[in-house]
Amino acid sequence: MLLRFRVENFRSFRTEQTLSMVAGSFKDRAESVFHPRGIDDGVLSAAAIYGANASGKTNVILALRFMRDAVRNSHARWEPDQRIELEPFAGESESPTTFALDFLLKGVRFQYGFSLSPAAVREEWMHAYPAGKKQAWFSREVNKPISFSAKMPGDNRTIERLTRPNSLFLSAAAQNNHEALSPIFRWFSQALFFVVGGRSTIDPRTSVLCDDSCLKGRAERLLSLADLGVAELGAIDPFELGEAERPNEKQKAAVFVHRIGDSLTAFREGQESKGTIAFLSLLAPVLDALDGGGLVCVDELDHSLHPLLAIEVIRLFTDPKKNPKGAQLIFNTHDTNLLSADVLRRDQIWFTEKARDGASQLYPLTDFKPRREENLETGYLQGRYGAIPFLNPDSFLQNEEER
């Protein structure tokens, strides 16, 4: 379960930016706050990020995805002499890029992070808090031996010798079955899900969902509740399709069965509504997260979705009966209806705004201390919290009239 995520010098983020999932002391929507063992604080089930176009909303999600991918791939897939493909803030290529996570795993709080330059891992650290007491499991600095705590069991020095300058010790440890660090690697690898992109086509995860009887039944129920006209989901061999329609020659293709009158009619992906495909693309990672208590990060939740449908996706996470394992959702959106729909707490709302130097700032609504009865949607659109484009409608019209 994610508590905090911190990033510095990545894409539009120049200085340190932090997204917190720790709940404030608000009484509104208390049911959407989890109280897991291992910490005294409540933990939020969802967080929404608002901001103008090109303000950095997507970069929050991309930064977290980069961190996951580095943990997954740095030892097993990055080439020994390969430079680390970072995207630092413009003009800051000499400064390291830093990522850090504060999270819970089986009732134990962990803090893990690393700093990278294109040539090497500059720093890496892991802290554990069993019974609430800090243990510095390992600390790494470039060109220095790694410092290990006696509290972290495992053949640490042997794995240290196998760790390349451009790979993370956590990745190398997991590839060598480290007893203490392998569960943390699996959390990064299997419990973090990302939905980024236009969602105009079905990805392989969705095709697997259509071919799994249990998952398919749950997806069909949610599609039915979403009033999309889909009665059943099916999966057919890709060679039954034309070459241009095959998503993958080894992956079955999704088929959408609609009830039209008294008969059933099957639609292929190219015939189906873009909204249906966008919703279905969310279901595979959402169901996986709900089943295992994972984290789903969605870029543009409102893409091709009706506002009422977006609300129901959020409620899958904020309703404790639907989300008994404490799964979490982080998303960005332009849908201001969510601000007045009584679906989000004040401490679940975040904003991104771009400064004059092009750097993005990430900050919470709670910085403005809004009153409980305050109309958040109106306040946001009026610019009370920033994070909106500075537009001059008269100039827009005037420029068009002069053409």
C-alpha positions, 0 to 999 in steps of 0.5 A: 500500500503506497503512503508517499511517492517522491520525485526530483529532476524528472521530466517537468519536475525540477525540485522535489515533489511529493504525493502523499496518500496519508489521510488528514484529520477530516471527518468527510468520507471516513469510509474511504480511509483505510487503517492498516496495521503497521502505522498509526495514520489512515491511508487514502484509497484514491487521489485525483490530480488536476491541472492545465494541459502540459502542467505535469499531471501525466509526469507524476504517473510516468515518474512512478512507472519509471521507478517500477520499471527500473526495479523490474529491469535494471539487473535482468534487462539493462545491458552492462554498458548501457547508459540509463535512459533518464529524462531529467528536467531541461538543463539539469542533466548533470543533477541526479534524478531521484525517486523514493517510495514510502509503502506498507507490505504485510503490515511493515512500513518500508522506505525505498529510493534511489538516485540515478545519473545516465552513467550509474546508480548514484545512491540507493537505500532501503529502510524497514520499520518492523514494530515501528522502529527504523532499521536501515537495511542497506545504503549505497553510494557510488564508488563505495561499498554498500553498507548492510545492516545485520537486521537484513538477512541474506548473502548480501556481499555476494549479491553486491559483487554481482550488482553492476554500476547501472543496476539496482541492488534490489533488482540484483537481489531479487534475481538471486532469490534474496529472502528479505528483498524478493517480496519487495521486488514482487510488490513493485513488479506485480502490484503496481499497474499503469494505464497510460495512453489513448486506450483506443485499442485493447491491450494484451491484459484485456485479451487475457481477461476475456479468455479467463472465465472468472475475470470475464464474468466479473468484467461482463457484470461491470460492463452490464452495470455501465449500460454499454450494451454489452451482454457478453465478452468472448475471445476468438483465435487471432487467425479468424481475423484479418491480418490488420485486426490481429492484436497479437498472433499468440493472443486471442482477440476480444469479441463484444456480444450485444443483444439486439432485439431477441438476438445476439450479435458479436462485434469485433474490436474495430466495430466496438464503441471507443468508450466501451474499449476505454472502459474495458481497458481499465477493468483488467488492471482494476480487477487485478488491483482489487484482488491483490490490494495493488495500486492502479495509476490512470492517465486521463481517467475521463478519456472516453468515459461518461462522468457518471461512469468515472465516478463508479470506477472511483467508488470501486476503490473508495467503498470498503465493501468493494475494496476489502484488500485496500487497493488504491487508485491514482489518476489525473483528470480534467473532469471537474464534476468529480470535485462536486460529486461527493466522491472525493475527500479534500485530502484526495485532491492534488494539483499541478501547475507550471512555473515560469521556468517550465518546472511543475509544482505538485501540491494538495488542495488542503494547502488552501484549507477549504471549508467543508461546505465550499464548492470545490468545482466552482472554486477550481474553475474560478482559479482559487486553487491555481492549476488552470490555464490563463486564457483570454476568451476575448483575444481568442475570438478577436484572433479568429475574427481577424483571419 
